[in-house]
Amino acid sequence: MSNLATAPLLRVENLNKSYGRGVGSRNRTQILRDVSFELRRGQTLGLVGESGSGKSTTAACVMGLTGVDSGLIEFDGVDLTSLSKPQMRRMRKRIQMVFQDPNGSLDPRFTVADLVEEPLVIHGVSDAAERSRRVEEVLDRVGITVKQAQRYPFAFSGGQRQRIAIARALVLNPDLVVLDEPVSALDVSIQAQVLNLLSDLQDELGLTYLFIVHDLAVARLMSHHIAVMNSGQIVEAGTSADVFDNTTHPYTRALLDAVPGARRRAKALAAAGTAAATEGK
C-alpha cells in the first residue's frame, strides 16, 4: 500500500441522509447520522459494517448517486453536494466506482474492449487511436490481453470479470475509486488475487480507495485507516492496526468475536496474495 501523506482528497463532515415521504421526521427513516471522515491521497479507508449499517449509502452519497439531507462532501476542495447534475457527471471522470457484482456494469451485448472504451467516449475522448491505446494499456494492467478483449463478458470467470470492471473504472485515470464490496462474491483464492491487484495498482498509479467492506480480514489487509459503522453512525475509527488490535467500541469487538478467525484470515489472504504475485512473475 502506498503511504503518501498529504491533505485529504476526500473530506466528509456531518453527513446526514434519510429516506421516506415528506419532510416530517415521523415519515422518514434516518440512514446516516453525522458521518465524518477524511481520506488522504494514495491511501485506503476501509468503511466497515454489517448489512444495513449505512456504508453503501455513504458510498452512494460520495458518488452523487443519491442526495443528502445535510453535511459536507468535499473532494479536492470542491463541495460535491453543491454541484448540479451535469457538473457531477463531469466530476465522475475523477471519481469512479467498482461494484460487488461486475455483471451489473458489464453489458453482455458488448465486447470487453467496447465496455472498457465506453467511459472514454462518454467523457469526450474523441481520438479513436488514443482510446484504443488507453484501453489496451489498462487491460494489460489487470491481466487481460488484447485478444481476450474481443470476447464477451460471459466468456470470463467471476474473477476475470471483476478485473474487467476494475479496468473500466481506471481507464479515465481517476483520483478516487470507490470499491463497494469488490471481492465478497469471489472465493478466497480469487479474492486474494484481486486484492493483490488492487494493492499493486494503488502503488503504481497513486490511487486513493474508499473501500466498502463487511469482511474485517479484508479491511485489515487493504486499509491504512478503518471506520466502523453501525446504525448509520461511525462508532470507531483509527489506523487499521489500532482498530483491529486495540478495539475500544463494543460493536467492533462484537464484529471481531462474530468472526473469530478474522485475524488468521487476514494473514491467509496476505499469504495467498503474495503467492499469487510470485507465480505471476
N, C-alpha and C positions, 0 to 999 in steps of 0.2 A: 504494500500500500504506500502511496505517496504521502509525504509529510510536509507539504507546502503549508506554511503558516502565514496567512495574510488576512486582510479584512474579510468579514463574512461576504460570501457571494449571495447567500440567501439568509434573510432575517424574517422570522415570523414572530409577531408580537400580539398577544392578547386576542387571538383568533377565536371568534365565536360563530357557530353555524347551527341553525335549527331547520327542521322540516315540518311541514304541515300547512293547514289552510289559515289564511287571515294573519293578523299581526298580534293577536292576544296570546299570552303565554299559555292559556288553557288549551289552545288549539294547535300548539306546536310542540315538537319534541326536540329538546336540546341535544345536539350531536357532539359539538365541540365547545369546550368551556375554557376560555383564556389560555389557549395553547400558544406557547412561546418557545422558540429555539433558534439557534444560529448554526449555519453550515459554512465552513470556510472552503476556499478554493482548493481543489486537489484532495479533499478529504471525503470520508463517508460518514453519514449519520444514519444509524440504524434506528428506525421507528418501530418499536416492538410492542405487540399486544395481541390479545385474543381476538377472535372474530367479534365485531361489534364495538371494538374499543375506540374507533374513530380514526385509525391510522390511514385507511384508504380514503376516507373523506378528506383528511388533511392533504393527501396527495392530489386529490381531485381539485381542491381549492388552489393549491400551488399551480396546477396546470391550467387553471381558469376554466375547468370543465363544469364547475358549479360556483354560484355566487357565495358571498359571505355576509353574515349579519353585521359584523364589526371586526375591527382589527386590521393589522398591517401585514402585508406580504411584500417584502422588499427584495427585489432581485437586481443585483449590481447597481444599487442606488435608485431603482425605479419601483414605485409602488404599483404592483400589478393590479390591485383592486381598483385603481383609478383609470385603468386603460379601457378604451372602447373595444368591442369585439374585433374589428379589423386590426387594431393595434396589438391586441393579444395574439391574434393569428400570426402576425409578423414576429412577435416575440417568441413564438414556439419554435422558430428556427434555432434559437439558443437554448430552449428547454424542451427536451424530448422525454418520451416515456416508453418503458418496456413492461408489458403486461404479463400476468401469470400464464395466460393461455395464448400462445403465439398465433393460434388459428384465428383469433379474433381480429388480428391486424394483417393477416396474410390471405388475401383474396385468392381462392383456389382457381379462379379463371385466368390468372396471370402467371407468367414465369417468375422465378426468383429474381432474375435480373430486372424485369419490369417493376416488380414490387419494391426493390431497393432504390430504383431510379425515381419512382413516383414522387417522393418528397422534394427532390431537386426540381422537378417540373412544377410542382405546386408553388414552390418558393422562388420561381423565376430564373432558374439557371437555364438559359436558353441555348447555350452552346452544346450540341449533342456530343461532340468529342470530349468536352470537359465532363459531362455527365457520365459518359462511359468510363473515363479514366477514374473518376471518384468511386463509381460502383465497383469496378474491378479491384481498386485499392482496399476498400472497406471489406469486401467479401474475402479477400485474401487475409486480412487481419483476423477474421473469425473462422478461417479454415475451410472456406467454400471456394472451389475452383470455378474458373470461367465456364468450363464445360458443364459442371453441375448446375450453374446458374441458369442454364437454358431449360431446366426441368421445372415442374410444377411442385407446389408445396407438399402434395400428398406423397411424393416420391422420397421424402426425407423422414428421418426419425424425429421423435419429440425433441431430443437434444439439439439436433441439427436445425430444426425449425426455430428453436429459441435463439440459436446463433444468427439465423437469418433475420429474426426480429431485432436483435441487437444491432446488426449491420444496418438495417433500415433506420434505426434511431440515430446511428452515428454518422450516416452519410452527409448530414448537414453540418458536421463539426460542432455539435452543441457544447455549451459550457456546463450545463447541468443535465443529468439524466436521472429521472425518477424511475426506480425499479420497484414495481409492485408485485411482490412475491414471485420473482422471476424463475425460481428453481423448485418451488413447492410441488409441482406436478411431475417432477422427474425423480428417477430412482437415485440412490445415494451416489453410485459411481459416476453417473452423468451429472448430478448436482456438482460434484467436486470439479469436474472438467469445466463446467460453465462458470462456476465461481472463480476458478483459476484464470479463465479467460478474462472475466470482468476485472480482476485484480491487475492482470498484465496490461489491459487496455487503459486502466487508470494511470498506471505508471508511465506508459508510453505516451499518452495523449494529454495527461494532466486533467483528467475528467473529475468532476465532482458528482457524487452519488447521494441521493436521498433514497435509502433502502428500506422499503416497507416489508416487514417480515414478522411472522409469528414464531419462527424457529430460533430459539435463543442460541443454539450452536452456530447457526449461520450468521446471526448478528455478531457473535463474538469473533468469528473468523474474519468477517468482512469490514467491520466498522471501527473507525477511530473513536467515535463517540456513540453512545446509545441513549435514547429517550424512551422510557417505558410508559405506555398509555393504558389507561383504564377508565371506562365510562366517560370518554371524551376529554380526559384531562391527562397531562403529563405528571406522573406521580414520582418519577425518579429519573435523573439524568446525570451523566458524567462520562468519563472515559470508559472505553469498553472494559478495561481491567477492573476499574473501580465498581462499576455496576454489576459485573459478573462475579467478582471475588469478594467484594466488600459491600454486599447488598444491605440497604438500610430500610427499604419500604416493605411492609408485609406482603403487598401484592406481588412484587418482584420475587420475593422469597417463595411465594406460593407457586409462581410460574416455574421457578427452578425445581421446587420439590415435586411438581407435577411431571417433570421430565428429569428423573434422577440421573439419567445418562447424558445430560446435556454437555457437561464438561468433557466427558470421554468422546462424545460425538463430534465436538468441535475439533478435538485432536485428530480424530479419524478422518474428518473432512480435509483437514490441513494435510495429513499424510497422503490421502488419496490424490489431492490436488498436486502435491509435489511429485508423486509417482507419474501422474498424467503428463506433467510438464517435462519430466525426464524422458518419458517414452517419445514425446513429440520432438525431441532434439536429434 
